[in-house]
Amino acid sequence: MKPIKKLLPTLMFTLKIKLAVPLAVALALGSVEANAGIILGTDLAKLTVFSKTYTSTGANSIVHGSMLGGDVTSTGANAMVHGDVTSVNATNLGGGTSIVDANITYDTNGTAVVNNAGAGSALQTGFPIGGVIVQGNVVSGGVLTVGGKTGGQVQGPRVEGSITSSGASTIGAFAEVGGDMLSGGAATTGANSVVEGKIEATGAVSIGASGVVNGGVSALTPPDLSAVRGSVTTEAGQVAAAQTELFGMGVGTGLAATMTVDTVLFAGVYSAASFSTTAGTTLTLDGGGLDNQSWVFNITDILAFGGTSHIIMENVGANASVYWNSGGYITTGADSNVIGTLLAHTYIAVGAKAFVRDVGTSCGAVYSATSYVSAGDSAQIGGTGCSIMSSRTIDQPVSEPASVLLFGLGLFGLAGIARRKKA
């Protein structure tokens, strides 16, 4: 293994003041060595969300990238997916909610702010007010449903690409499909809907009032979507392999079970039986001014980010990477902000208005090896301008003995961090 530049100083102390309460503590790793390895398989790296079972995203949620679910995949009202939506069984894309007498502006994070909202108004985030938008294709191994326009929406749901299902397919009122509509059962379109391509179906085709089908209507040989089930098996295997690779990097530096104060961590491997952050705390990942720095968090069981807690990065380059690797499940609380790729053996639940981002041009991602992925209302996975994860070769951080301080600040009830030695 080739050594890379040492991180100096060996120990760094950061004390922050928030609401007049002293916060603690900076952990600093010593030197690290690089062991190149592909963490994410090629197919997995093309996805932002993967679940072995079902996937659901809440109203006004945004996924920057593609989604693959081993069972049912559902999106809430006014959701957006910047990629493909694929599921082994049913796919349900939500319709919309009403906007009444509201002035909409957008802040720098792409979040909508409702000013002078009238009765019954609802908050929308991240994109022009309308129904579900999918900027890729939708594939369902079962039935496929796209909701319709409701209330005071500006526009109805839209799928930029084609929709394909092995069962019946339905698009609602004012829904739009930019490609073809291929149905292994009946095909139904709502009033004022538009299919810019063709409709092919094995069953009856019903076009709603004032509906438009530019490519015509014809019969269809039932589509063979068996490859979708095979792809789920493949991706689940790649998640498991990535987790094995990450756990194989060792325990590195141990973490306390709960992070109760603002903390700074330098690049390296960290571990705990279970790990959580207290609501409102901030974990800063400091790259020391180097470009290709990596953080690996190997958590044996539960990984839980408290509501309104934040993970931020400083002094990093575009090639930095962060992996949160849980042998159990992962939860992120409401309004939390997490950076990196989340891999869990069981389920992942992203809270309402929570963010999962990555550094650089690649997306943050959430992968469940054996269970489901859910995202709450107005949650966002990925970042503006990104499309897929990078299947990058990362430097495996191997920790030297870490120097740790015990701060005897009994007045403020601050806990120290025990000194650990390399095994």
Secondary structure, DSSP 8 states (H G I E B T S, - for coil): -EE----SSS-----EEETTEEE--EEB----EE--EE-S-TTGGGEEEEESS-EEE-TT-EESSEEEESS-EEE-TT-EESS-EEESS-EEE-------S-EEEE-TTS-EEEES--TT-----SS-SSS-EESS-EEESS-EEE----TT-SS--EESS-EEESS-EEE-TT-EESS-EEESS-EEE-TT-EESS-EEESS-EEE-TT-EETT-EEE------HHHHHHHHHHHHHHHHHHHHHHTT---EE--SEE-S-EEEESEEEEESSEEE-TT-EEEEE-TT-SS-EEEEEESS-EEE-TT-EEEEES--TT-EEEEEESS-EEE-TT-EEESEEEESS-EEE-TT-EEE-STTS--EEEESSS-EEE-TT-EES-TT--S----EE-------BB------GGGT------B---
